[in-house]
Amino acid sequence: MRCDVCGMDYGLSHHCTGIAPLVSADETAPAPTGFSPGYYLRLALNIVRWDDVAIRRASRDPNATYYGAVFWGFAAVIIMIGTTFPVTLQAIRLQRPEILVSVAIAVILGLVALALMTFVQPGLCHLIAKWFFAGKGNYLAVMRPLLLGWFVNCLILIPVAGALASAITWTAVLMIVFEEVEGIERLQAFGISAGINVCFFFLQLLMTPARHHL
């Protein structure tokens, strides 16, 4: 648990100092105005590096929602195109346009499924954190840094070990975001993230039909 006053993590009890933790200037600095993709790209990279300040900044920044959605869209399209690329090449070589149509439909349906997984998975983690571990964050604050850091799922395109690497890295991002935003212990955040991610890991494997051959 984390003390509401001093911010210290503790088990059964602790001696509160009554002094709120110091907040750095980087954390309280205002977000940039105008078109700032470079800033949010750096923020996304810092999030996947477990930068707690970047996570908290993103969770409070309304603009991170929009940039996160754009970054998510690019990453999701890359994943779907990458997984269907072998089938597309073979369809072009065999001159079978009907397969190309099927691939296009599969990409669209895959993007819809990825979107559902992206929002449902953290939602389940958020509810568990709220109900069982007294999490103090809100769903939108959780989603902002997660959308920015979702691009780590592109690791699934790595041959052989990609799916496992993606699952492990995404679990780590989920864990650190829930620890910082929900204010729960790291072990609790890991248990929630790993448990939910195992289920979605197998669903994600089922969404890569391009692994099969024509």
C-alpha positions as CSV (number, residue, x, y, z in Angstrom):
1,M,0.0,0.0,0.0
2,R,1.0,3.6,-0.4
3,C,0.5,6.3,2.2
4,D,-1.7,9.2,0.9
5,V,0.3,11.7,2.9
6,C,4.0,10.9,2.5
7,G,3.8,8.6,-0.5
8,M,5.7,5.8,1.1
9,D,5.0,2.2,0.2
10,Y,4.4,0.0,3.2
11,G,3.1,-3.4,4.3
12,L,1.0,-3.6,7.4
13,S,2.0,-0.3,9.0
14,H,4.6,2.5,8.9
15,H,5.5,5.7,10.7
16,C,4.3,8.6,8.5
17,T,6.6,11.6,8.4
18,G,3.7,13.8,7.5
19,I,5.7,15.4,4.7
20,A,4.6,15.0,1.1
21,P,7.2,13.8,-1.3
22,L,9.1,16.4,-3.3
23,V,7.9,16.8,-6.9
24,S,10.6,17.6,-9.4
25,A,10.4,20.5,-11.8
26,D,10.4,18.1,-14.7
27,E,7.2,16.5,-13.4
28,T,5.3,19.8,-12.8
29,A,6.5,21.5,-16.0
30,P,3.6,22.3,-18.4
31,A,3.1,20.2,-21.5
32,P,4.1,21.8,-24.8
33,T,1.4,23.6,-26.8
34,G,0.8,23.2,-30.5
35,F,2.0,20.4,-32.6
36,S,4.7,18.5,-30.6
37,P,5.1,14.9,-31.9
38,G,8.8,14.9,-31.0
39,Y,8.0,15.6,-27.3
40,Y,5.4,12.8,-27.1
41,L,7.7,10.4,-28.9
42,R,10.4,11.0,-26.3
43,L,7.8,10.6,-23.6
44,A,6.7,7.3,-25.1
45,L,10.3,6.1,-25.2
46,N,10.8,7.1,-21.6
47,I,7.7,5.3,-20.5
48,V,8.9,2.0,-21.9
49,R,12.2,2.6,-20.1
50,W,10.3,2.7,-16.8
51,D,10.7,6.4,-16.3
52,D,8.2,7.1,-13.5
53,V,8.2,10.9,-14.1
54,A,7.3,10.4,-17.8
55,I,4.5,8.0,-16.8
56,R,3.0,10.5,-14.3
57,R,3.3,13.4,-16.7
58,A,1.6,11.4,-19.5
59,S,-1.2,10.3,-17.1
60,R,-2.1,13.9,-16.4
61,D,-1.7,15.3,-19.9
62,P,-5.0,15.4,-22.0
63,N,-3.0,15.8,-25.2
64,A,-1.2,12.5,-24.5
65,T,-4.6,10.8,-25.2
66,Y,-4.6,12.0,-28.8
67,Y,-0.9,11.5,-29.5
68,G,-1.1,8.1,-27.9
69,A,-4.0,7.1,-30.2
70,V,-2.0,8.2,-33.2
71,F,1.1,6.3,-32.1
72,W,-1.1,3.2,-31.3
73,G,-2.6,3.4,-34.8
74,F,0.8,3.5,-36.5
75,A,2.0,0.5,-34.4
76,A,-1.2,-1.5,-35.0
77,V,-1.0,-1.0,-38.8
78,I,2.7,-2.0,-38.8
79,I,1.8,-5.2,-36.9
80,M,-1.0,-6.1,-39.2
81,I,0.9,-5.3,-42.4
82,G,3.9,-7.2,-41.1
83,T,2.0,-10.3,-40.2
84,T,0.1,-10.4,-43.5
85,F,3.1,-9.5,-45.7
86,P,4.1,-13.1,-46.6
87,V,0.5,-13.9,-47.7
88,T,0.3,-10.7,-49.7
89,L,3.6,-11.5,-51.5
90,Q,2.5,-15.0,-52.4
91,A,-0.9,-13.7,-53.6
92,I,0.8,-11.2,-55.9
93,R,3.2,-13.9,-57.2
94,L,0.3,-16.2,-57.9
95,Q,-1.8,-13.4,-59.4
96,R,-4.8,-14.2,-57.2
97,P,-6.5,-10.8,-56.4
98,E,-9.3,-12.6,-54.4
99,I,-6.6,-13.4,-51.8
100,L,-5.6,-9.8,-51.6
101,V,-9.2,-8.8,-50.9
102,S,-9.2,-11.5,-48.1
103,V,-6.0,-10.1,-46.7
104,A,-7.4,-6.5,-46.7
105,I,-10.5,-7.7,-44.8
106,A,-8.3,-9.6,-42.4
107,V,-6.2,-6.5,-41.7
108,I,-9.3,-4.4,-41.0
109,L,-10.8,-7.0,-38.7
110,G,-7.4,-7.4,-37.0
111,L,-7.2,-3.7,-36.3
112,V,-10.6,-3.8,-34.7
113,A,-9.7,-6.7,-32.6
114,L,-6.4,-5.1,-31.5
115,A,-8.3,-2.0,-30.6
116,L,-10.7,-4.0,-28.4
117,M,-7.8,-5.8,-26.7
118,T,-5.9,-2.6,-26.2
119,F,-8.8,-1.0,-24.2
120,V,-10.3,-4.0,-22.6
121,Q,-7.1,-5.4,-21.2
122,P,-6.1,-2.3,-19.2
123,G,-9.7,-1.9,-18.2
124,L,-9.7,-5.3,-16.5
125,C,-6.4,-4.5,-14.8
126,H,-7.8,-1.2,-13.6
127,L,-11.0,-2.8,-12.2
128,I,-8.9,-5.4,-10.3
129,A,-6.6,-2.7,-8.9
130,K,-9.6,-0.7,-7.8
131,W,-11.6,-3.6,-6.3
132,F,-8.9,-5.6,-4.6
133,F,-5.9,-3.3,-4.0
134,A,-7.5,0.1,-3.5
135,G,-6.1,1.6,-6.6
136,K,-6.4,5.4,-6.8
137,G,-6.0,6.1,-10.5
138,N,-8.7,6.5,-13.2
139,Y,-9.1,4.6,-16.4
140,L,-8.2,7.6,-18.7
141,A,-5.0,8.3,-16.6
142,V,-4.0,4.7,-17.0
143,M,-4.6,4.6,-20.8
144,R,-2.6,7.7,-21.7
145,P,0.9,6.3,-20.9
146,L,-0.2,2.8,-22.1
147,L,-1.2,4.1,-25.5
148,L,2.1,6.0,-25.9
149,G,4.0,2.8,-24.9
150,W,1.9,0.3,-26.8
151,F,4.4,0.3,-29.7
152,V,6.5,-2.3,-27.8
153,N,4.0,-4.9,-29.1
154,C,5.7,-4.5,-32.5
155,L,8.2,-6.9,-31.1
156,I,5.7,-9.6,-32.1
157,L,7.1,-9.3,-35.7
158,I,10.5,-10.7,-34.6
159,P,10.7,-14.2,-36.0
160,V,10.4,-17.2,-33.6
161,A,10.7,-15.3,-30.2
162,G,8.7,-12.2,-31.2
163,A,5.4,-13.1,-29.5
164,L,7.1,-14.0,-26.2
165,A,9.2,-10.8,-26.3
166,S,6.2,-8.7,-27.0
167,A,4.2,-10.3,-24.1
168,I,7.0,-9.9,-21.6
169,T,7.8,-6.3,-22.6
170,W,4.1,-5.3,-22.6
171,T,3.6,-6.9,-19.2
172,A,6.5,-4.8,-17.8
173,V,5.0,-1.6,-19.2
174,L,1.6,-2.5,-17.7
175,M,3.2,-3.2,-14.4
176,I,5.1,0.0,-14.1
177,V,2.2,2.1,-15.3
178,F,-0.3,0.6,-12.8
179,E,2.2,0.9,-10.0
180,E,2.7,4.7,-10.7
181,V,-0.8,5.7,-11.7
182,E,-2.9,3.4,-9.4
183,G,-0.5,3.8,-6.5
184,I,-0.3,0.1,-5.7
185,E,2.7,-2.1,-4.9
186,R,4.9,-3.4,-7.7
187,L,4.3,-7.0,-6.9
188,Q,0.5,-6.4,-7.0
189,A,0.9,-4.5,-10.3
190,F,2.9,-7.4,-11.7
191,G,0.4,-10.0,-10.6
192,I,-2.4,-8.2,-12.2
193,S,-0.5,-7.4,-15.4
194,A,0.9,-10.9,-15.8
195,G,-2.3,-12.7,-15.1
196,I,-4.4,-10.7,-17.6
197,N,-1.6,-10.6,-20.2
198,V,-1.3,-14.4,-20.3
199,C,-4.9,-14.6,-21.5
200,F,-4.5,-11.8,-24.0
201,F,-1.1,-13.3,-25.2
202,F,-2.9,-16.4,-26.6
203,L,-5.6,-14.2,-28.1
204,Q,-2.9,-12.2,-29.9
205,L,-1.3,-15.3,-31.2
206,L,-4.7,-16.2,-32.8
207,M,-4.8,-12.8,-34.5
208,T,-1.7,-13.5,-36.6
209,P,-3.1,-15.6,-39.5
210,A,-0.2,-14.7,-41.7
211,R,1.9,-17.2,-39.9
212,H,0.1,-19.9,-41.9
213,H,0.9,-20.5,-45.6
214,L,-1.5,-20.6,-48.5
